[in-house]
Amino acid sequence: MANTHLIVLDLDGTLLKNDKTISRKTKNVLAQLKNDGHHIMIATGRPFRASEIYYRELNLNSPIVNFNGAFVHHPLNNSWGEYHTPLDIKVAKEIVDACENFHYHNIIAEVQDDVYFHYHDEKLIDIFKMGNPKVTIGDLRNFLETSPTSMLIHTDEQHVANIRNHLSAVHAEVIDHRRWADPFHVIEIVKSGLNKAVGIKKVADYYGIPKRRIIAFGDEDNDLEMLEYAGCGVAMGNAISTLKSIANETTLSNEEDGIAIFLEERFKLK
């Protein structure tokens, strides 16, 4: 199809409603566009194990971007390739060392679908157990033996800025870090140069789709590069103001079928 589009969906706060479900209207619109020959894909900060349920629910057959670009693969086609770009393990352990000088609750390292907790925390373990990962608990400097795909520092709101300032001052050349949205005050760390746009470009090149025919939806700061890269970057109504300021369009919120409403109008669906 000469006018094939690549439609890219963030999960939390975008495709997913606040109860972590996909509305029937959104599913129907995406299914119609997929049947019309357009490519639908997910680009998320989540690991694959925590996004596979939605990949299956939408009956997708495309590659997926996980860990904000640190892991890109095609769940249904092993020959497509697997792009895993972890942090250097030495840097990861230096970050753990540095955190000893700051107030924090826990540090979590993920090696694709294995999860390492610096301290035992039942609430966090419950949050991360989606997809039944292998869980290891103990000082990451001793237990982490493989370069992690990403790291998370859980702290209190008033300490986020100080920790991020240190990370920027000491490790700016080798890591990128972002802040999770409320209610979790979490700093997410990946290898420098990684973001969702890096993974989307791989997928767009594979399908031969130019940027002008990429539509991307997001709501948080980890969607900035993705919306800037896409020919049409769409901020959700519930998106942060920074994202709305760089987006080409703003739609309704994730609770108001924002994706479905925008796509119905864009593609003149009946």
C-alpha positions as CSV (number, residue, x, y, z in Angstrom):
1,M,0.0,0.0,0.0
2,A,1.6,3.2,-1.2
3,N,0.3,5.3,1.7
4,T,1.1,2.8,4.5
5,H,1.7,4.5,7.9
6,L,3.6,3.3,11.0
7,I,1.5,4.1,14.1
8,V,3.5,4.0,17.3
9,L,1.9,3.7,20.7
10,D,3.4,4.3,24.1
11,L,1.6,2.2,26.7
12,D,1.1,3.8,30.2
13,G,-0.9,7.0,30.1
14,T,-1.3,6.7,26.3
15,L,-2.7,3.4,24.9
16,L,-3.6,2.2,28.4
17,K,-6.4,3.7,30.5
18,N,-5.6,4.4,34.1
19,D,-6.8,0.9,35.0
20,K,-4.2,-0.5,32.6
21,T,-6.8,-1.7,30.1
22,I,-7.3,-0.8,26.4
23,S,-10.7,0.6,25.5
24,R,-12.8,-1.4,23.1
25,K,-13.1,1.7,20.8
26,T,-9.3,2.0,20.6
27,K,-8.9,-1.7,19.9
28,N,-11.5,-1.5,17.1
29,V,-9.9,1.5,15.4
30,L,-6.4,0.0,15.6
31,A,-7.7,-3.3,14.2
32,Q,-9.4,-1.5,11.3
33,L,-6.2,0.4,10.4
34,K,-4.1,-2.9,10.7
35,N,-6.6,-4.6,8.4
36,D,-6.2,-1.7,6.0
37,G,-2.5,-2.4,5.7
38,H,-1.0,0.1,8.2
39,H,1.6,-1.1,10.8
40,I,0.9,-0.7,14.4
41,M,3.7,-1.0,17.0
42,I,4.4,-0.5,20.7
43,A,7.3,1.7,22.0
44,T,7.5,1.6,25.8
45,G,9.8,1.9,28.7
46,R,8.5,-1.4,30.0
47,P,10.3,-4.7,29.5
48,F,8.8,-7.1,27.0
49,R,7.5,-9.4,29.7
50,A,5.3,-6.5,31.0
51,S,4.1,-5.4,27.5
52,E,3.6,-8.8,25.8
53,I,0.0,-9.0,27.1
54,Y,-1.0,-5.9,25.2
55,Y,1.0,-7.0,22.1
56,R,-1.1,-10.2,22.1
57,E,-4.3,-8.4,22.9
58,L,-3.9,-6.1,19.8
59,N,-2.9,-9.1,17.7
60,L,0.2,-7.3,16.5
61,N,2.7,-8.7,14.1
62,S,5.4,-6.0,14.3
63,P,8.7,-5.4,16.1
64,I,8.5,-3.8,19.6
65,V,10.6,-1.2,21.4
66,N,11.2,-1.9,25.1
67,F,13.2,-0.3,27.8
68,N,13.0,3.1,25.9
69,G,15.0,1.7,23.0
70,A,17.5,-0.5,24.9
71,F,15.9,-3.6,23.6
72,V,14.2,-3.9,20.2
73,H,13.1,-7.2,18.7
74,H,10.3,-8.9,16.7
75,P,8.4,-11.3,19.0
76,L,7.1,-13.3,16.0
77,N,10.2,-13.3,13.8
78,N,13.6,-14.3,15.3
79,S,15.3,-13.6,12.0
80,W,14.4,-9.9,12.2
81,G,17.2,-9.4,14.6
82,E,17.5,-8.5,18.3
83,Y,19.0,-5.2,19.4
84,H,20.0,-5.2,23.0
85,T,22.2,-2.3,24.2
86,P,22.9,-2.6,28.0
87,L,24.7,-0.4,30.4
88,D,28.3,-1.2,31.1
89,I,28.3,-3.3,34.3
90,K,31.2,-1.3,35.7
91,V,29.2,1.9,35.3
92,A,26.2,0.2,36.9
93,K,28.2,-0.7,40.0
94,E,29.7,2.8,40.2
95,I,26.1,4.2,40.3
96,V,25.3,1.9,43.2
97,D,28.4,3.2,45.0
98,A,27.4,6.8,44.3
99,C,23.9,6.3,45.7
100,E,25.4,5.6,49.1
101,N,26.0,9.3,49.3
102,F,22.3,10.1,48.7
103,H,19.0,9.1,50.3
104,Y,17.2,6.4,48.3
105,H,14.8,3.5,49.0
106,N,16.0,0.9,46.5
107,I,17.9,0.3,43.3
108,I,16.6,-2.1,40.7
109,A,18.6,-3.5,37.8
110,E,16.9,-5.4,34.9
111,V,18.8,-7.7,32.6
112,Q,16.1,-8.0,29.9
113,D,13.6,-10.1,31.9
114,D,15.6,-10.8,35.0
115,V,15.2,-8.4,37.9
116,Y,17.7,-7.6,40.6
117,F,16.7,-5.7,43.8
118,H,19.4,-4.1,46.0
119,Y,17.1,-4.4,49.0
120,H,14.1,-6.6,49.6
121,D,10.8,-4.7,49.1
122,E,7.6,-6.7,48.8
123,K,5.7,-3.8,47.2
124,L,8.3,-3.2,44.5
125,I,8.6,-6.9,43.9
126,D,4.9,-7.2,43.4
127,I,5.0,-4.3,40.8
128,F,7.8,-6.0,38.9
129,K,6.5,-9.5,38.9
130,M,4.4,-9.2,35.8
131,G,5.6,-11.8,33.3
132,N,7.1,-13.9,36.1
133,P,10.7,-12.8,35.9
134,K,13.6,-14.4,37.8
135,V,14.1,-12.2,40.9
136,T,17.4,-11.8,42.7
137,I,17.8,-9.8,46.0
138,G,21.0,-8.5,47.4
139,D,23.8,-5.9,47.0
140,L,23.9,-5.3,43.3
141,R,27.7,-4.8,43.5
142,N,27.9,-8.5,44.5
143,F,24.9,-10.1,42.8
144,L,24.8,-8.4,39.4
145,E,27.0,-10.3,37.1
146,T,25.7,-9.1,33.7
147,S,25.5,-5.7,32.1
148,P,21.9,-4.5,32.9
149,T,19.5,-3.3,30.3
150,S,18.3,-0.6,32.6
151,M,18.5,0.6,36.2
152,L,16.0,2.3,38.4
153,I,16.6,4.3,41.5
154,H,13.6,4.6,43.8
155,T,13.8,7.7,46.1
156,D,11.6,10.5,47.6
157,E,10.6,13.4,45.4
158,Q,12.8,15.9,47.2
159,H,15.9,13.8,46.4
160,V,15.4,13.2,42.7
161,A,17.0,16.4,41.5
162,N,20.2,15.9,43.6
163,I,20.7,12.3,42.3
164,R,20.0,13.3,38.7
165,N,22.5,16.2,39.0
166,H,25.2,13.8,40.2
167,L,24.4,11.4,37.4
168,S,24.7,14.1,34.8
169,A,27.9,15.5,36.3
170,V,29.7,12.1,36.6
171,H,28.3,9.8,34.0
172,A,26.8,12.2,31.3
173,E,28.9,10.6,28.5
174,V,27.8,7.0,29.2
175,I,24.2,7.1,30.5
176,D,20.9,8.8,29.9
177,H,18.4,9.2,32.7
178,R,14.8,10.1,33.0
179,R,12.2,10.6,35.7
180,W,9.1,8.5,36.1
181,A,5.7,10.2,36.5
182,D,4.0,10.3,39.9
183,P,3.2,8.5,42.1
184,F,6.6,6.7,41.8
185,H,9.7,8.9,42.3
186,V,12.0,6.8,40.2
187,I,15.0,7.7,38.1
188,E,15.4,5.4,35.1
189,I,18.9,4.9,33.6
190,V,19.9,3.5,30.2
191,K,23.0,3.6,28.1
192,S,23.7,7.0,26.6
193,G,22.1,7.7,23.2
194,L,19.2,5.4,23.6
195,N,15.5,6.5,23.3
196,K,12.4,5.2,21.6
197,A,13.2,7.0,18.4
198,V,16.3,4.9,17.9
199,G,14.2,1.7,17.9
200,I,11.4,3.2,15.8
201,K,13.9,4.2,13.1
202,K,15.0,0.5,12.9
203,V,11.3,-0.5,12.4
204,A,10.5,2.2,9.9
205,D,13.6,1.4,7.9
206,Y,12.6,-2.3,7.9
207,Y,9.1,-1.4,6.5
208,G,10.4,1.3,4.2
209,I,8.2,3.9,5.7
210,P,9.5,7.6,5.6
211,K,9.2,9.8,8.7
212,R,6.4,11.8,7.2
213,R,4.2,8.7,7.5
214,I,5.0,7.9,11.1
215,I,2.4,8.8,13.7
216,A,3.5,8.5,17.3
217,F,1.5,8.9,20.5
218,G,2.9,9.7,24.0
219,D,2.4,11.4,27.3
220,E,5.7,11.6,29.2
221,D,9.3,12.8,28.8
222,N,10.5,9.4,27.6
223,D,8.3,10.1,24.5
224,L,10.0,13.4,23.6
225,E,12.5,12.0,21.0
226,M,9.8,9.7,19.6
227,L,7.4,12.6,19.0
228,E,10.1,14.8,17.5
229,Y,11.2,12.0,15.2
230,A,7.8,11.1,13.9
231,G,6.3,13.1,11.0
232,C,3.2,13.5,13.3
233,G,3.9,13.5,17.0
234,V,0.7,13.4,19.0
235,A,0.6,14.3,22.7
236,M,-2.2,12.9,24.8
237,G,-4.5,15.4,26.6
238,N,-3.0,14.1,29.9
239,A,0.6,14.6,28.6
240,I,3.2,16.7,30.4
241,S,3.4,20.3,29.2
242,T,6.9,19.8,27.7
243,L,5.6,17.1,25.4
244,K,2.6,19.2,24.3
245,S,4.9,22.0,23.5
246,I,6.9,20.0,20.9
247,A,4.1,17.8,19.6
248,N,2.5,18.5,16.2
249,E,-0.9,17.7,17.6
250,T,-2.7,17.2,20.9
251,T,-5.5,14.7,21.3
252,L,-7.9,13.8,24.1
253,S,-6.6,12.0,27.2
254,N,-6.0,8.3,27.6
255,E,-9.3,8.1,29.5
256,E,-11.2,9.7,26.6
257,D,-10.1,7.4,23.7
258,G,-7.6,10.1,22.5
259,I,-5.8,7.7,20.2
260,A,-9.0,6.4,18.6
261,I,-10.5,9.8,18.1
262,F,-7.4,11.2,16.5
263,L,-7.0,8.2,14.1
264,E,-10.6,8.2,13.1
265,E,-10.3,11.8,12.0
266,R,-6.9,11.4,10.4
267,F,-7.9,8.4,8.3
268,K,-11.5,9.4,7.9
269,L,-12.8,6.1,9.3
270,K,-16.5,5.4,9.5
